[in-house]
Amino acid sequence: MRRGSSFKTITQNKGGGILLLDIDKTDTLEDLLEKITTSFFPNGVNEEQNLRLENFNYFMASFTGVPIEVVSPNGDAIHVGTYTKRITTSPLRIYLHTQPKVRVKCFLKTTFNCIKLFILLIFLSYCF
């Protein structure tokens, strides 16, 4: 789980921990992400901490924290076998990174204005 600019490992007694999976090399990285999230968030919920997956941004990352792209730049799915050929570590270690989604409180009266405000905040975050 991300805290500020660093990451914190969640232990097994808090709903995290280590998961050993046997994955077929023909599975896609999207399939792998689905298996991982389903393991830690069965039915979309982590019962130990009462957390809903829908409230988090999440991605797979390498040991160094670099996000693992699940599709190629041209939109094709990347297979586990292809990914394992590109990396040099053994055994393969993949981490599920999670970060709570930012909630924007809207004090404006209409939904349309809330959407405009949210888009403006996103635009400003890219400018600075």
BABA-209380 format. One record per residue: x, y, z of N, C-alpha, C in turn; residue in three letters. Coordinates in Angstrom, 3 decimals, always signed. Atoms other than C-alpha are relative to their C-alpha. Layout:
N
+----------+----------+----------+----------+----------+----------+----------+----------+----------+--------+
|    neast |   nnorth |      nup |   caeast |  canorth |     caup |    ceast |   cnorth |      cup | residu |
+----------+----------+----------+----------+----------+----------+----------+----------+----------+--------+
|        X |        Y |        Z |        X |        Y |        Z |        X |        Y |        Z |    ALA |
...
+----------+----------+----------+----------+----------+----------+----------+----------+----------+--------+
END
This chain:
128
+----------+----------+----------+----------+----------+----------+----------+----------+----------+--------+
|    neast |   nnorth |      nup |   caeast |  canorth |     caup |    ceast |   cnorth |      cup | residu |
+----------+----------+----------+----------+----------+----------+----------+----------+----------+--------+
|   +0.850 |   -1.167 |   +0.000 |   +0.000 |   +0.000 |   +0.000 |   +0.897 |   +1.232 |   +0.000 |    MET |
|   -0.799 |   -1.211 |   +0.100 |   +1.348 |   +3.421 |   -0.889 |   -0.349 |   +0.956 |   +1.136 |    ARG |
|   +0.142 |   -1.016 |   -1.047 |   +1.876 |   +5.913 |   +1.919 |   +0.920 |   +1.150 |   -0.384 |    ARG |
|   -0.829 |   -1.123 |   +0.433 |   +3.067 |   +9.296 |   +0.642 |   +0.799 |   -0.394 |   -1.221 |    GLY |
|   -0.840 |   +0.333 |   +1.145 |   +6.029 |   +8.714 |   -1.655 |   +0.686 |   -1.349 |   +0.164 |    SER |
|   -0.602 |   +1.317 |   -0.198 |   +6.961 |   +5.298 |   -0.256 |   -1.091 |   -1.056 |   +0.073 |    SER |
|   +0.940 |   +1.109 |   -0.058 |   +5.355 |   +1.878 |   -0.136 |   +0.207 |   -0.769 |   +1.287 |    PHE |
|   -0.036 |   +0.787 |   -1.227 |   +4.531 |   -0.238 |   +2.888 |   -0.503 |   -1.395 |   -0.314 |    LYS |
|   +0.428 |   +1.373 |   +0.189 |   +4.303 |   -4.023 |   +2.859 |   -1.083 |   -0.326 |   +1.022 |    THR |
|   +1.099 |   +0.398 |   -0.875 |   +1.045 |   -5.372 |   +4.280 |   +0.212 |   -1.464 |   +0.376 |    ILE |
|   -0.249 |   +1.357 |   -0.475 |   +1.537 |   -8.465 |   +6.421 |   -1.236 |   -0.880 |   -0.148 |    THR |
|   +1.077 |   +0.966 |   +0.188 |   -0.572 |  -11.610 |   +6.212 |   -1.128 |   +0.184 |   +1.012 |    GLN |
|   +1.057 |   -0.157 |   -1.002 |   -2.425 |  -10.949 |   +9.462 |   -0.853 |   +1.253 |   -0.236 |    ASN |
|   +0.785 |   -1.176 |   +0.356 |   -3.638 |   -7.657 |   +7.954 |   -0.568 |   -0.106 |   -1.417 |    LYS |
|   +0.614 |   +0.223 |   +1.306 |   -4.824 |   -9.191 |   +4.679 |   +0.956 |   +0.037 |   -1.171 |    GLY |
|   -1.010 |   -0.008 |   +1.062 |   -1.576 |   -9.020 |   +2.706 |   +0.783 |   -1.288 |   +0.033 |    GLY |
|   -0.857 |   +1.165 |   -0.104 |   +1.365 |  -11.352 |   +2.684 |   +0.521 |   -0.471 |   -1.342 |    GLY |
|   -0.605 |   +0.599 |   +1.177 |   +3.060 |  -13.604 |   +0.182 |   -0.960 |   -1.012 |   -0.603 |    ILE |
|   +0.871 |   +0.918 |   +0.726 |   +1.128 |  -15.506 |   -2.441 |   +0.846 |   -0.718 |   -1.038 |    LEU |
|   -0.728 |   +0.787 |   +0.991 |   +2.735 |  -18.312 |   -4.408 |   -1.004 |   -0.537 |   -1.002 |    LEU |
|   +0.920 |   +0.420 |   +1.054 |   +1.025 |  -18.932 |   -7.731 |   +0.737 |   -0.793 |   -1.060 |    LEU |
|   -0.477 |   +0.683 |   +1.197 |   +1.609 |  -21.446 |  -10.486 |   -0.761 |   +0.606 |   -1.167 |    ASP |
|   +0.608 |   -0.720 |   +1.114 |   +0.960 |  -19.489 |  -13.649 |   +0.489 |   -0.618 |   -1.304 |    ILE |
|   -0.358 |   +0.495 |   +1.317 |   +0.917 |  -20.789 |  -17.194 |   +0.633 |   +1.143 |   -0.795 |    ASP |
|   -0.674 |   -1.034 |   +0.783 |   +3.274 |  -18.912 |  -19.510 |   -0.891 |   +0.598 |   -1.091 |    LYS |
|   +0.902 |   -0.537 |   +1.023 |   +0.419 |  -18.473 |  -21.966 |   -1.055 |   +0.929 |   +0.590 |    THR |
|   +0.912 |   -0.955 |   -0.628 |   -1.631 |  -16.517 |  -19.396 |   +0.481 |   +1.417 |   -0.295 |    ASP |
|   -0.389 |   -1.396 |   +0.203 |   -1.692 |  -12.780 |  -19.976 |   +0.282 |   +0.640 |   +1.358 |    THR |
|   -0.244 |   -0.725 |   -1.240 |   -0.476 |  -10.278 |  -17.417 |   -1.300 |   +0.543 |   +0.573 |    LEU |
|   +1.323 |   -0.387 |   -0.494 |   -4.089 |   -9.074 |  -17.195 |   -0.631 |   -1.145 |   +0.787 |    GLU |
|   +0.489 |   +1.180 |   -0.731 |   -5.047 |  -12.640 |  -16.173 |   +0.692 |   -0.108 |   +1.360 |    ASP |
|   -0.766 |   +0.076 |   -1.243 |   -2.279 |  -12.586 |  -13.570 |   -0.475 |   +1.055 |   +0.992 |    LEU |
|   +0.498 |   -1.059 |   -0.877 |   -3.472 |   -9.249 |  -12.160 |   -1.351 |   -0.382 |   +0.589 |    LEU |
|   +1.310 |   +0.445 |   -0.481 |   -6.985 |  -10.684 |  -11.907 |   +0.149 |   -1.077 |   +1.082 |    GLU |
|   -0.216 |   +1.061 |   -0.996 |   -5.702 |  -13.764 |  -10.030 |   +0.532 |   +0.573 |   +1.317 |    LYS |
|   -0.577 |   -0.599 |   -1.204 |   -3.691 |  -11.629 |   -7.625 |   -1.057 |   +0.795 |   +0.763 |    ILE |
|   +1.003 |   -0.819 |   -0.686 |   -6.488 |   -9.167 |   -6.875 |   -1.110 |   -0.866 |   +0.588 |    THR |
|   +1.022 |   +0.905 |   -0.526 |   -8.989 |  -12.005 |   -6.459 |   +0.492 |   -0.709 |   +1.265 |    THR |
|   -0.555 |   +0.666 |   -1.189 |   -6.651 |  -13.663 |   -3.947 |   +0.004 |   +0.908 |   +1.219 |    SER |
|   -0.072 |   -0.923 |   -1.126 |   -6.218 |  -10.557 |   -1.787 |   -1.318 |   +0.739 |   +0.253 |    PHE |
|   +1.301 |   -0.659 |   -0.116 |   -9.690 |   -9.094 |   -2.436 |   -1.091 |   -0.924 |   -0.546 |    PHE |
|   +1.044 |   +0.907 |   +0.500 |  -12.092 |  -12.057 |   -2.800 |   -1.346 |   +0.734 |   -0.090 |    PRO |
|   +1.262 |   -0.705 |   +0.254 |  -15.369 |  -10.780 |   -4.265 |   +0.152 |   +1.513 |   +0.136 |    ASN |
|   -0.243 |   -1.434 |   -0.028 |  -13.751 |   -7.334 |   -4.351 |   +0.200 |   +0.593 |   +1.379 |    GLY |
|   -0.113 |   -0.508 |   -1.377 |  -13.339 |   -7.085 |   -0.555 |   +1.125 |   -0.725 |   +0.737 |    VAL |
|   -0.986 |   +0.564 |   -0.903 |  -10.393 |   -7.610 |   +1.788 |   -0.638 |   +0.020 |   +1.385 |    ASN |
|   +0.762 |   +0.112 |   -1.253 |  -12.226 |   -8.866 |   +4.885 |   +0.814 |   +0.397 |   +1.228 |    GLU |
|   -0.816 |   -0.293 |   -1.175 |   -9.294 |   -8.459 |   +7.296 |   +0.014 |   +1.482 |   +0.318 |    GLU |
|   -0.057 |   -1.440 |   -0.231 |   -9.235 |   -4.697 |   +6.807 |   -1.271 |   +0.717 |   -0.448 |    GLN |
|   +1.259 |   -0.569 |   +0.467 |  -12.755 |   -4.188 |   +5.453 |   +0.242 |   +1.042 |   -1.092 |    ASN |
|   -0.340 |   -0.889 |   +1.108 |  -11.392 |   -2.646 |   +2.239 |   -0.617 |   -0.521 |   -1.282 |    LEU |
|   +0.582 |   +0.353 |   +1.299 |  -13.113 |   -2.630 |   -1.137 |   +0.988 |   +0.369 |   -1.097 |    ARG |
|   -0.949 |   -0.214 |   +1.091 |  -10.913 |   -2.980 |   -4.224 |   -0.397 |   +1.198 |   -0.859 |    LEU |
|   +0.470 |   -1.109 |   +0.838 |  -13.070 |   -0.446 |   -6.078 |   +0.431 |   +1.362 |   +0.546 |    GLU |
|   -0.444 |   -1.257 |   -0.596 |  -11.769 |   +2.242 |   -3.691 |   +1.497 |   +0.239 |   -0.144 |    ASN |
|   -1.447 |   -0.096 |   +0.151 |   -8.156 |   +1.703 |   -4.753 |   +0.403 |   +0.058 |   -1.470 |    PHE |
|   -0.732 |   +0.138 |   +1.246 |   -5.966 |   +2.362 |   -7.731 |   +1.025 |   -1.090 |   +0.284 |    ASN |
|   -0.931 |   +1.091 |   -0.254 |   -3.799 |   -0.705 |   -8.124 |   +0.707 |   -0.403 |   -1.284 |    TYR |
|   -0.791 |   +0.470 |   +1.132 |   -1.110 |   -2.129 |  -10.368 |   +1.035 |   -0.997 |   +0.500 |    PHE |
|   -1.092 |   +0.910 |   -0.317 |   +1.519 |   -4.822 |  -10.483 |   +1.311 |   +0.740 |   -0.229 |    MET |
|   -1.295 |   -0.645 |   +0.136 |   +5.119 |   -3.751 |  -10.016 |   +1.107 |   -1.005 |   +0.267 |    ALA |
|   -1.173 |   +0.830 |   -0.247 |   +8.576 |   -5.246 |   -9.985 |   +0.510 |   +0.255 |   +1.420 |    SER |
|   -0.618 |   -0.145 |   -1.319 |  +10.766 |   -5.545 |   -6.891 |   +0.423 |   +1.445 |   +0.261 |    PHE |
|   -0.455 |   -1.389 |   -0.144 |  +12.047 |   -2.011 |   -7.529 |   -1.148 |   +1.005 |   +0.011 |    THR |
|   +1.155 |   -0.886 |   -0.022 |   +8.507 |   -0.593 |   -7.673 |   -0.403 |   +0.533 |   -1.353 |    GLY |
|   +0.332 |   -0.450 |   +1.350 |   +8.457 |   -0.051 |  -11.422 |   -1.272 |   -0.710 |   -0.458 |    VAL |
|   +1.244 |   +0.636 |   +0.453 |   +4.918 |   -0.638 |  -12.753 |   +0.234 |   -0.958 |   -1.168 |    PRO |
|   -0.059 |   +0.991 |   +1.070 |   +4.483 |   -3.673 |  -14.981 |   -1.162 |   +0.269 |   -0.939 |    ILE |
|   +1.047 |   -0.247 |   +0.988 |   +2.578 |   -2.842 |  -18.138 |   -0.646 |   -1.329 |   -0.374 |    GLU |
|   +0.702 |   +1.239 |   +0.306 |   -0.099 |   -5.456 |  -18.830 |   -0.364 |   -0.110 |   -1.476 |    VAL |
|   +0.214 |   +0.018 |   +1.451 |   -0.557 |   -4.482 |  -22.485 |   +1.154 |   +0.729 |   -0.662 |    VAL |
|   -1.070 |   -0.636 |   +0.747 |   +1.976 |   -3.514 |  -25.117 |   -0.461 |   +1.370 |   -0.494 |    SER |
|   +0.389 |   -1.324 |   +0.501 |   +2.057 |   +0.021 |  -26.570 |   -1.018 |   -0.042 |   -1.143 |    PRO |
|   +0.971 |   +0.091 |   +1.100 |   +0.052 |   -1.198 |  -29.572 |   -1.325 |   -0.630 |   +0.447 |    ASN |
|   +1.262 |   +0.499 |   -0.535 |   -2.677 |   -2.600 |  -27.286 |   -0.112 |   -1.506 |   +0.115 |    GLY |
|   +0.037 |   +1.463 |   -0.101 |   -1.797 |   -6.312 |  -27.496 |   +0.285 |   -0.443 |   +1.432 |    ASP |
|   -0.242 |   +0.561 |   -1.325 |   -1.889 |   -8.408 |  -24.347 |   +1.425 |   -0.539 |   +0.073 |    ALA |
|   -1.336 |   +0.546 |   -0.241 |   +1.489 |   -9.331 |  -22.879 |   -0.173 |   -1.283 |   +0.795 |    ILE |
|   +0.099 |   +1.290 |   -0.666 |   +1.875 |  -12.963 |  -21.866 |   +1.081 |   -0.137 |   +1.067 |    HIS |
|   -0.937 |   +0.219 |   -1.097 |   +3.614 |  -14.129 |  -18.708 |   +1.335 |   -0.500 |   -0.536 |    VAL |
|   -1.235 |   +0.522 |   +0.586 |   +6.157 |  -16.067 |  -20.791 |   +0.845 |   +1.092 |   -0.634 |    GLY |
|   -0.716 |   -1.125 |   +0.615 |   +7.096 |  -12.916 |  -22.707 |   +0.615 |   +0.884 |   +1.076 |    THR |
|   -0.508 |   -0.842 |   -1.091 |   +7.464 |  -10.937 |  -19.486 |   +1.195 |   -0.662 |   +0.683 |    TYR |
|   -1.091 |   +0.675 |   -0.711 |   +9.669 |  -13.576 |  -17.827 |   +1.286 |   -0.023 |   -0.822 |    THR |
|   -1.200 |   -0.045 |   +0.852 |  +12.048 |  -13.521 |  -20.817 |   +0.711 |   +1.345 |   +0.108 |    LYS |
|   -0.576 |   -1.353 |   -0.043 |  +12.586 |   -9.759 |  -20.370 |   +0.685 |   +0.323 |   +1.320 |    ARG |
|   -0.581 |   -0.336 |   -1.297 |  +13.485 |   -9.787 |  -16.682 |   +1.158 |   -0.920 |   +0.321 |    ILE |
|   -1.201 |   +0.776 |   -0.308 |  +16.668 |  -11.069 |  -15.092 |   -0.022 |   -0.596 |   +1.403 |    THR |
|   +0.034 |   +0.523 |   -1.368 |  +15.556 |  -11.961 |  -11.565 |   -0.639 |   -1.382 |   +0.042 |    THR |
|   +0.582 |   +1.304 |   -0.219 |  +14.785 |  -15.426 |  -10.344 |   +0.044 |   -0.250 |   +1.500 |    SER |
|   +1.322 |   +0.248 |   +0.565 |  +12.437 |  -16.296 |   -8.765 |   -0.688 |   +1.318 |   -0.371 |    PRO |
|   +0.783 |   -1.146 |   +0.436 |   +9.945 |  -13.954 |  -10.365 |   -0.761 |   +0.562 |   +1.197 |    LEU |
|   +0.703 |   -0.661 |   -1.104 |   +8.658 |  -11.450 |   -7.811 |   -0.829 |   +1.137 |   -0.574 |    ARG |
|   +0.914 |   -1.039 |   +0.453 |   +5.631 |   -9.329 |   -8.567 |   -0.771 |   +0.478 |   +1.226 |    ILE |
|   +0.675 |   -0.610 |   -1.143 |   +4.042 |   -6.946 |   -6.100 |   -1.275 |   +0.684 |   -0.459 |    TYR |
|   +1.235 |   -0.721 |   +0.243 |   +0.504 |   -5.640 |   -5.979 |   +0.086 |   +1.307 |   +0.778 |    LEU |
|   -0.040 |   -1.318 |   -0.630 |   +0.661 |   -1.911 |   -5.293 |   -1.413 |   +0.558 |   +0.025 |    HIS |
|   +1.320 |   -0.607 |   -0.125 |   -2.465 |   -0.218 |   -3.998 |   +0.147 |   +1.395 |   +0.575 |    THR |
|   +0.032 |   -1.356 |   -0.535 |   -3.267 |   +3.398 |   -3.282 |   -1.453 |   +0.447 |   +0.020 |    GLN |
|   +1.390 |   -0.455 |   -0.037 |   -6.573 |   +4.836 |   -2.084 |   -0.266 |   +1.035 |   -1.088 |    PRO |
|   +0.390 |   -0.992 |   +0.994 |   -8.397 |   +6.751 |   -4.780 |   -0.261 |   +1.325 |   +0.699 |    LYS |
|   +0.229 |   -1.321 |   -0.556 |   -8.539 |  +10.469 |   -4.186 |   -1.473 |   +0.328 |   -0.144 |    VAL |
|   +1.407 |   -0.375 |   +0.039 |  -12.008 |  +11.609 |   -3.299 |   -0.090 |   +1.510 |   -0.012 |    ARG |
|   +0.189 |   -1.436 |   +0.109 |  -13.008 |  +15.067 |   -4.375 |   -1.356 |   +0.342 |   +0.583 |    VAL |
|   +1.269 |   -0.445 |   -0.566 |  -15.638 |  +16.658 |   -2.169 |   -0.494 |   +1.162 |   -0.836 |    LYS |
|   +0.564 |   -1.023 |   +0.852 |  -17.917 |  +18.749 |   -4.267 |   -1.097 |   +0.736 |   +0.751 |    CYS |
|   +0.988 |   -0.810 |   -0.698 |  -19.816 |  +21.582 |   -2.703 |   -0.892 |   +0.749 |   -0.990 |    PHE |
|   +0.824 |   -0.644 |   +1.008 |  -21.354 |  +22.710 |   -5.983 |   -1.327 |   -0.721 |   -0.109 |    LEU |
|   +1.358 |   +0.526 |   -0.061 |  -25.043 |  +22.139 |   -6.565 |   -0.316 |   -1.070 |   -1.031 |    LYS |
|   +0.392 |   +0.950 |   +1.033 |  -25.113 |  +20.116 |   -9.787 |   +1.105 |   -0.998 |   -0.280 |    THR |
|   -0.965 |   +1.026 |   +0.377 |  -23.442 |  +16.951 |  -10.933 |   +0.908 |   +0.503 |   -1.108 |    THR |
|   -0.794 |   -0.525 |   +1.108 |  -22.296 |  +18.731 |  -14.079 |   +1.146 |   +0.858 |   +0.524 |    PHE |
|   -1.060 |   -0.832 |   -0.572 |  -20.367 |  +21.273 |  -12.011 |   +1.027 |   -0.832 |   +0.747 |    ASN |
|   -0.948 |   +0.883 |   -0.683 |  -18.828 |  +18.491 |   -9.942 |   +0.953 |   -0.640 |   -1.000 |    CYS |
|   -0.835 |   +0.619 |   +1.026 |  -17.567 |  +16.800 |  -13.081 |   +0.994 |   +1.009 |   -0.550 |    ILE |
|   -0.894 |   -1.035 |   +0.494 |  -16.116 |  +20.070 |  -14.383 |   +1.100 |   +0.287 |   +1.007 |    LYS |
|   -0.981 |   -0.259 |   -1.040 |  -14.365 |  +20.682 |  -11.062 |   +1.020 |   -1.126 |   +0.046 |    LEU |
|   -0.895 |   +1.144 |   -0.037 |  -12.888 |  +17.174 |  -11.064 |   +0.962 |   +0.026 |   -1.181 |    PHE |
|   -0.852 |   -0.080 |   +1.184 |  -11.569 |  +17.590 |  -14.612 |   +1.026 |   +1.109 |   +0.167 |    ILE |
|   -0.922 |   -1.097 |   -0.238 |  -10.012 |  +20.913 |  -13.644 |   +1.110 |   -0.413 |   +0.954 |    LEU |
|   -1.015 |   +0.456 |   -0.949 |   -8.222 |  +19.309 |  -10.686 |   +0.981 |   -0.959 |   -0.652 |    LEU |
|   -0.887 |   +0.904 |   +0.714 |   -6.845 |  +16.577 |  -12.917 |   +0.934 |   +0.789 |   -0.916 |    ILE |
|   -0.787 |   -0.821 |   +0.904 |   -5.656 |  +19.159 |  -15.435 |   +1.091 |   +0.739 |   +0.776 |    PHE |
|   -0.979 |   -0.727 |   -0.798 |   -3.939 |  +21.172 |  -12.703 |   +1.107 |   -0.916 |   +0.513 |    LEU |
|   -1.030 |   +0.911 |   -0.510 |   -2.168 |  +18.104 |  -11.358 |   +1.034 |   -0.341 |   -1.071 |    SER |
|   -0.940 |   +0.274 |   +1.068 |   -0.590 |  +17.524 |  -14.771 |   +0.846 |   +1.225 |   -0.333 |    TYR |
|   -0.719 |   -1.222 |   +0.329 |   +0.492 |  +21.153 |  -15.120 |   +1.131 |   +0.288 |   +0.974 |    CYS |
|   -1.013 |   -0.353 |   -1.019 |   +2.522 |  +21.307 |  -11.915 |   +0.859 |   -1.139 |   +0.376 |    PHE |
+----------+----------+----------+----------+----------+----------+----------+----------+----------+--------+
END
